[in-house]
Amino acid sequence: MEDIIRTPPEITPKSIRNAFNQFKARLDRLAAIDRAYDTGQCAKDEYACVSNYCKYICDTKASYVAGNPPQYTAGEGDEKAEEVIDLYRHQTKEEVDQKLVNDCSIYGRAFEVCFCEEKNGTLVPKSAAISPLHCFVAYDTTIDPDSVFGAIHYEEVDEDNKRTHYLDVYDAINITRYKLDNNTFSQVMEARPHGFDRVPITEYRNNATMRGDFEPVMSLQNAINQVLSDRVTDKNRFASAVIVAKGVTFGDDREEVEENMGQIKEMAYLAIPKDADLSYLVKTFDENSVQVLIDDIKSDLHKISRIPDLSDQAFASNSSGVAIKFKLQGLNNLAQSLIAQFNKGYKRRCKLYSYILFGDADAVDVENMRIVFRFDIPADIINEANALNTYIGARILSRRTAMENCPYVEDVTIEEERLAVETKLDMERQQQMEMDFLQNNLGNKVREQLDAEEEAEEVE
């Protein structure tokens, strides 16, 4: 079921308050997810020993999807789209995209706010990622919902430690600041235009249900924390076990017992009567059974989350390209689901930027604009190069498409310009070599002919 906030098309203090209350109802879940990611603690009671698989799952997926900077492509000959992409490159937009991917993996959603900065008298669109703990978007009630407004929540703390809550509301035209007091919103600043023709906050989704990647395995995270904590507790109890003495005493009172025990520890020696006996009172536990339980929990955790265990010897034992891709199939499916959702938000960003740059959101053909994620996966480079050459030779792929899929090419346009320069230099070098060859050979033949004529004259 989609977890989205619905609101009437008309923005009023009441509709803002209702949307904010829906956002607050979401916060308990998001705060628990945030705590689980940071600490590995998924239960109210904290465990003494934690193995943070929540962070491992999200970081592994985020690195796999966005570890290599994504590429931005436009339709052939779309100069305005190329101008938008060129702006992305200058702003190192891949950092924002990597943050959005990471937030999607953790919280199930991510938010990007677009804003304008003035540079040399010109408005330049920029972007920033906002935590889902502080941002939300409210949608209309249609079948294909569109955003009515977005909001960023923050608080200020004065010198008396008094907290004041504010909400910046972004509609299709303006930004309006509201102050929250006793669940009542009051406007505290005049509305000011943000420069875009639509709500400049975009929501990105991790999947159709907007759930984080480790949410299905939080109970397993609790289980492994509990087993590890119990294991450490048992070890500690074993190290400080109670001595059971039969037929011998260490004193008549507490002070005498402590004194005698201190001497025994210091001397590491103890003499007891022949019929006496000493033993430890300990809880017996089967170490092998505990390890089997831990391994079973870990196996289920990786299977359900679809994140491979990169430290598994079985994973590392077969390093062929096909074998690795097969083992990463689950992770690849997760990534493809994210990318399908991510491209929707990316196209919306392109429209926002297009409006600022050209005064028209439809000035660029967003349907042919793509963000290409190059998965960070070990590859057989030689086989991939041979495959690309085969596709180019068979005219299955154009050279530009092949370059877009080459892991060494970060910017196809720049690489094409470099190749053009190298090709020109190679042609000039080849022409010079041919000229030198002709001059040398012709010069030798002319000299031979002159020498022959001189010899003939001398004979005469």
N, C-alpha and C positions, 0 to 999 in steps of 0.2 A: 504494500500500500504506500502511495506517495505521501511523504510528510511535507506538504507545502502549506503556506499561509494564504488563506483566501480573504478577500476584502471587496466591498462595493467599489464601483468605478469612481465615485466621488470621494475625495479625501477630506475628512473632517477630524477634529480632535477625538471624536468617539471611535471612528474607524481606525485611527492610529493607535488608540489605547487598546482596542480589541486585538489588533495585529501584534502589538507589543506583548500582550498577555499570552498569545499563542507562542510567541518567541520565548517568553520566560518558562512556559511549560516544557519547551524543548531543551532548555538550559541544563536541567538536572541530568538528563542523559548525556549531553555533550560534556558536562563537567566530569562525569564519571569516566567517560572515554578519555578525556584529556589526562586525568589522573592515572588511568591505566597505562597510557602511552608513556608518560613521564616516569612512573615508578614501577609498573608491572603489578600494582595492587588493584585487583578487581573487586574486592570484597570490602565491607565496612570495617571489619577487623583486619588489622595489618599483620602480615606474616613476617616472621623474623628473617626468613631466607626467601629470596625472590630470584627467579630466572625470567627476565623480561622478554617474553616472546611477542608481546604486543608491539613493542618498538621494533623488534627484529622483522616482523611481518611487514610493517609499513615502510620501514627504511629499505628493505630488500625490494619491494615493489616499486617504490619511488625511484630508487637507483636504477632498476631495470628499465623503467619507462623513460625517465628523464635524465639519467646519468650522462648520456650524450646530449649536448644541446640540440633542441628540436630545430628543424628547418622550416622555413616559410616559403611557400610557392604561390605563384599567381598564374592566371591564364595567359596563354601565348599572346604577346602583343598588348597586354593590358598595362599601359604605362602608369596609369594612376594607381593601380594595385601594386605595381613595383615600387612606387613612391611610398606607399604605406608600409610595405615590407622593409624598405630601406630605412624608414624611421624606426621600425622595430629593432633593426640591427644596431643602430646607433644608440638605442636606449638599453641594450643588452636585455631584451625582453625575455630571454630564456630563463633568467633568474626568477622573474615573476611566474613564468609557466612552471618551473620546478617547484616553487612554493605552492602553487595551486594544486599540482599533482599530489604533493605530500599531504596537504589539507584534505583533499578528496579521500585519500587512503585512510587517514585517521578518523575524520568526522563523517565521511560519506558525502560531503559537500564542501565547496570552496567559494569564496567571493572575491571579485575583482571590481574595484572602483576606478573609473576613468575620470581624470580631471585635466584642467588646462593650465599651462604655465606660459607666461609671456617671455618671448625671446626675440630680441632685436625688433620689438614692435609687432611681433607675430605670435598668435596663439598656437601653442604646440601641445597636442594631446599626449598624456602620459597615463600610466597604470600603476596600481599598487594592489597587493593581495591583503585582504582583511580577514582576520580570524573569524570563523563561524561562531565563536563565543561572543562576538561583539557586533555581528551584522546579520541582517535578514532582508528578504525581498518578499513583498506582498503581491499576490497575483489576483486577477479578476476571476469571475466564476464561470467562464466559458469553457467549452470542451478542450480547446487548445489555448490554455491560459497565457496571457501576456502580463508583464509586470505593470502594476499600478504605481507603486513607489517602493523604494528601498530605504533602509535606515541603518545608521551606525550609532551604536550605543556606547557611551563612555561616561566616566565619573571623574569629578574633581574633588580633591581633598584639601581643605584649607588648613591654616596653622593650628586651628583648634580641633583638628582631626574630624571635622564635619564633612560628610560626603554629600555631594550634590550630583544628581544624575541628569544627563542631557541626552537628547536624541536628535541627530541631524537627519532630516527626512529629505530624500531626493525624489522629486516627481519628474515628469517629462520635461519640465522647463526650469524649475527653481530648486534651490536648497533652502530649507527652512529649519531653524533650530528651535527645539522645544525643551522646556524644563519639566522634569517629572517631580511632582510633589503630592504625596498621598494618593497615588494612582490617578492623578489628574495632570494632563498635559497643558501647559501654557506657553504660548509663543514668546520667545525672549529676544528674537532678532528678526529684522525685516528679511523677507524672502529675497534671495539674490539669484540671478540666472547662472546656471553652470555651463552654458554654451552648447550643450548637445540637444538633439531633437527627441530624445527618449531617455528613459531612466538609465543613468550612467553606471548602475551597479548590476553586474552580471553574476548569476549563480551557476556554478559548474557542479555537475553531479558525478559521483563515483560509479553509480549504477542506477537502474530504474527505481530501486527502493530507497536510494540515498542512505545506505548503511556503510559503515567503515569496514575495512577488511578484516579486522580482528574481532569484531563484535560477535560473530557466530562461535568463537572459541574462548570467550571470556570465562566460561565455567571450567574449561580445561586448564586455562591459566591459573585459576584458583586451585584446582586440584594439584597441579604440579608444585605450586607454592606450598601447599599444605604438606605434601609428601616430603619435599625437601626440608621444610622446617621441622617436621617430626623426626626426620632422619638425623638432623643436626642435634635436636634435643636428646634423642636416644644416645647419641655419641657422647654428649656432655654428661648425661647421667651415668653412662658406663665409666667415664673417667673419674667421676666423684661418687662411686658406689659405696654403699654402707657395708662396714665390716661386721660379720657375724662371728662372735667368739663363743666357743663351747669349752667348758672346763678351765677357763682362765678369765681373769678380770684385769683391767688396766688401772683400777683405782676405786676408792670408796666414794668419791664425790667428783663433781664436774671439774674442779680445779686440778685434782690429782690426775684424772684421766687426760686432760689437755696437756699437762706437763709430761706425762709418760708418752703420749702420742707424739709430742714434739721431739722428744729424745729418740724415739724410734725412727722418725723421718730423718733426723739429723744423722744418726748412725747407720741407717739402712740395715738394721740388724734387730732380730727379735728371737728370744728363747722362750719356749713354752713347754709345759709338762708333756710327758709322753702320751697321755690319754686325751690331751686337749686338741682342739681343731679350730682353724680359722678359715673363713671363706667370705666371698663378696655376695651381697644380695643385689642381683642385677636382673633387669628385664631382658629376656632372651629375644632376639629378633633375627630373622632370616635375611641377610644382606642380599642374597641372590633374588629372593622374591621381591624385595623393594626395588631393585634395579630393573627387574622385568616389568613391574608396574610403571616405573618412570618411562621406560622405553615405549610401552604401550600408549601412555598418555601423549608422549612426544609424537609418536606415529600418527595418532588420531588428529593431533593438533595441526600437523603439516598437511595431512590429507584433507581435512575440512577447510582449512584456510587456503589450500592450493598453493602454498609457498614451499618450495623445496628446501630440504635441510642440506645446506651447502657443505656442512662439515661431515656429512655421512660418507663413510668409506665406499659404500655401494654407489654413491653418486659420482665420486671422483675416480672410481676404478675404470669406467668406460668414458673416455674423453673424446670420442669421435663426434663430429659435428651433428650427425643425425641422432646419435644417442642423447647428446645434451639437449637438443631441441625437443626430443620426446619427453625427457624428464622435466623440461620447462613448459610443457604443454598447458598445464593448469594455470601457471602464472601468466602465460601468453594469453589465455582466454580472459583472465581478469583484466589484463592490460588492454585488450581489444574492446572490452565493454566500456572501460574508462575513456578510451580514445573516441569511441562513437559518441559518447555524451560530450566530450571535451570539444569536438569540432563544432558543435552547435554554439557553444559559448564563444569560440574563436571567431566564427563568422559574425556574431553580434558585435564583438570588439572591432572588427574590420569596418562595420557600418558606422560605429561611433567615431572612429578615427577619420573615416571618409567625410563625414559631415563637417568636422572641424577643418580639414584640409581643403575641401572642395565645395563646401556649402550644400552638399547633397549626399545623403547616406547611400544612394544607389549609383553613385558615380563610379564605383568599382564593382566588378562582377564577383560577388562573394561566393557564388556557387562553384567557381573554379579556383578559389583560394583555399589552400590547405595548410595545416600544420602537420609536419611529418616527424613522428617520433622514431628514432633509430635505437632499437632496443640494445641495451648494453649486455651483449651475449658473446661468449667466446666463439670465434669464427675461424673456419678454415679459409684463410685469405686467398690462397692459391686457387682452390676450387671455386670460390666466389668470383674471382677475377676471370677465370676460364669460362664460367657460366655467363657472365656479363658479355664477354667477347663473343660467345656463341650466339646470344640473343641479338647482339648488334649485327653480327654477320648474317644472321637469318632474317634481319629486319623485323624482329619481334619487338625490340626496344629501340628508341632513339638514343643517341649519345647523351642527350641532356637527361633523359629519364634514368639512364644507367649511372650518370654522375650523381643524381639525386639519391640513389641507393648505395653509393659508395661511402663507406664509413670514414674515409680520409678527406672527403670533400665537405667542408663546412658551408661554403657559399658557392653555389654553382655559377652564378654570374661572374664573380671575381675569378673563379678558376677558368672559365671560358676566355676571359680577357688575358689571363696569363698564358694560356695555351696558344692564343692568337699571336701574342708577342713572340713566344718561343718558335712557333711555326714560321713566322716572318724571318726571324734570325736564322733559322735552319736553312730557309730558302736562299737568303742572301749569302750565307756561308757556302752553300752548295754551288751557287752561281760563281762565286769568287774562285772556288776550287776548279771549276770547269774552265774559267778564263785563264787561270794560271797554267793549267794543263795544256790548253791550246797554244798559249803564248810560248811555253817552253818547247813543245813539239814543233811548232811552226818555225820558231827561231833556230832550232837545230837543223831542220831541213834546209832553211835558207843558207845557213852557214856552210853546210855540206855542199850545196849547189855552187856557192861562190868559190869554195876551195877547189872544187872540180874544174871550174872554168879557169882559175888561175893556173892550175897544173897543166891544163890543155894549152894555154898561151905560152907557158915556159917550154913545152915540148916543141911547139912550132918555132 
